[in-house]
Amino acid sequence: MSIQLKDFNIIIPRAIVDSLYPGGSLILIKEKKIPESFYDENLIRFGAADTLEIGNIIEEWTARGLRDIRKRKGQRTWIDLCLVDTEEGLTLPCKWIKIEKDRAEYIG
């Protein structure tokens, strides 16, 4: 399956959300009222219209223990989350996600 992208997107694997959010991803989805098109069995999307809001989302999740960017073989990559600009695509490489137009799919 895949999830819908819109504007700026923070994508996090549900397994990571399950390990970091009290009660797991099902509770998060319910509490934040995340639309069904923004999650599937593997991914959850957190969206924003501007970079300030994106920064706040990343900061919230890194405070919970999520790892954001790491240098691998001299190149910066996303680790536990990916930032996707719907018009431009991935902002840095991310090995576990595939982006096609306005959709994101978990590839492991």
C-alpha positions as CSV (number, residue, x, y, z in Angstrom):
1,M,0.0,0.0,0.0
2,S,1.0,3.7,-0.1
3,I,0.1,6.9,1.6
4,Q,-0.9,10.3,0.1
5,L,1.6,13.2,0.1
6,K,0.7,16.9,0.3
7,D,2.9,20.0,0.7
8,F,5.7,19.1,3.1
9,N,5.6,15.6,4.6
10,I,7.4,13.8,7.5
11,I,7.1,10.1,7.0
12,I,7.8,7.7,9.8
13,P,7.5,3.9,9.8
14,R,4.7,2.7,12.1
15,A,7.0,0.3,13.8
16,I,9.1,3.2,15.0
17,V,6.0,5.1,16.1
18,D,4.8,2.0,18.0
19,S,8.1,1.9,19.9
20,L,8.2,5.6,20.8
21,Y,4.6,6.8,21.3
22,P,2.7,5.8,24.4
23,G,0.1,3.3,23.3
24,G,1.5,3.0,19.8
25,S,0.5,4.2,16.4
26,L,-3.2,3.3,16.8
27,I,-3.5,5.7,19.7
28,L,-1.6,8.4,17.9
29,I,-3.8,8.1,14.8
30,K,-6.9,8.5,17.0
31,E,-5.5,11.3,19.2
32,K,-4.2,13.4,16.2
33,K,-7.2,12.5,14.0
34,I,-4.9,11.5,11.2
35,P,-6.9,10.9,7.9
36,E,-6.9,7.3,6.6
37,S,-5.1,8.4,3.4
38,F,-2.1,9.6,5.5
39,Y,-1.2,6.2,7.0
40,D,-1.1,2.5,6.0
41,E,0.1,-0.7,7.7
42,N,3.7,0.5,7.4
43,L,3.9,4.3,7.4
44,I,2.4,7.4,9.0
45,R,2.5,10.9,7.4
46,F,2.7,14.1,9.4
47,G,2.2,17.1,7.2
48,A,2.8,20.8,7.2
49,A,2.4,23.8,4.9
50,D,5.7,25.4,5.9
51,T,9.2,24.6,7.1
52,L,8.8,26.0,10.6
53,E,6.0,23.5,11.3
54,I,8.1,20.7,9.8
55,G,11.0,21.7,12.1
56,N,8.6,21.5,15.1
57,I,7.4,18.0,14.1
58,I,11.0,16.7,13.6
59,E,12.0,18.2,17.0
60,E,9.0,16.6,18.7
61,W,10.0,13.1,17.4
62,T,13.7,13.4,18.0
63,A,12.9,14.4,21.6
64,R,11.0,11.0,21.8
65,G,14.2,9.2,20.6
66,L,13.8,9.1,16.8
67,R,17.0,9.6,14.8
68,D,16.7,12.1,12.0
69,I,19.9,12.6,9.8
70,R,23.1,10.7,9.7
71,K,26.1,10.8,7.5
72,R,26.7,7.5,5.7
73,K,29.7,7.1,3.4
74,G,30.1,10.8,3.3
75,Q,26.5,11.5,2.3
76,R,23.7,12.8,4.6
77,T,20.7,10.4,4.8
78,W,17.4,10.2,6.6
79,I,17.3,7.4,9.3
80,D,14.0,7.0,11.2
81,L,12.0,9.6,9.3
82,C,12.0,11.1,5.8
83,L,11.2,14.6,4.8
84,V,9.4,14.8,1.4
85,D,8.5,17.9,-0.5
86,T,5.5,16.8,-2.7
87,E,6.8,18.8,-5.6
88,E,10.5,18.1,-5.3
89,G,10.6,14.6,-3.8
90,L,12.9,13.4,-1.0
91,T,15.0,16.1,0.5
92,L,17.8,13.6,1.3
93,P,18.2,9.9,0.4
94,C,16.1,7.5,2.5
95,K,16.6,3.8,1.9
96,W,13.3,2.5,3.2
97,I,10.8,4.6,1.1
98,K,9.8,4.9,-2.5
99,I,8.2,8.1,-3.7
100,E,6.0,8.2,-6.9
101,K,4.2,11.5,-7.7
102,D,2.1,12.3,-4.6
103,R,2.4,8.8,-3.0
104,A,4.9,7.2,-0.6
105,E,5.4,3.5,-0.2
106,Y,7.4,1.5,2.4
107,I,10.0,-0.7,0.8
108,G,11.8,-1.8,4.0
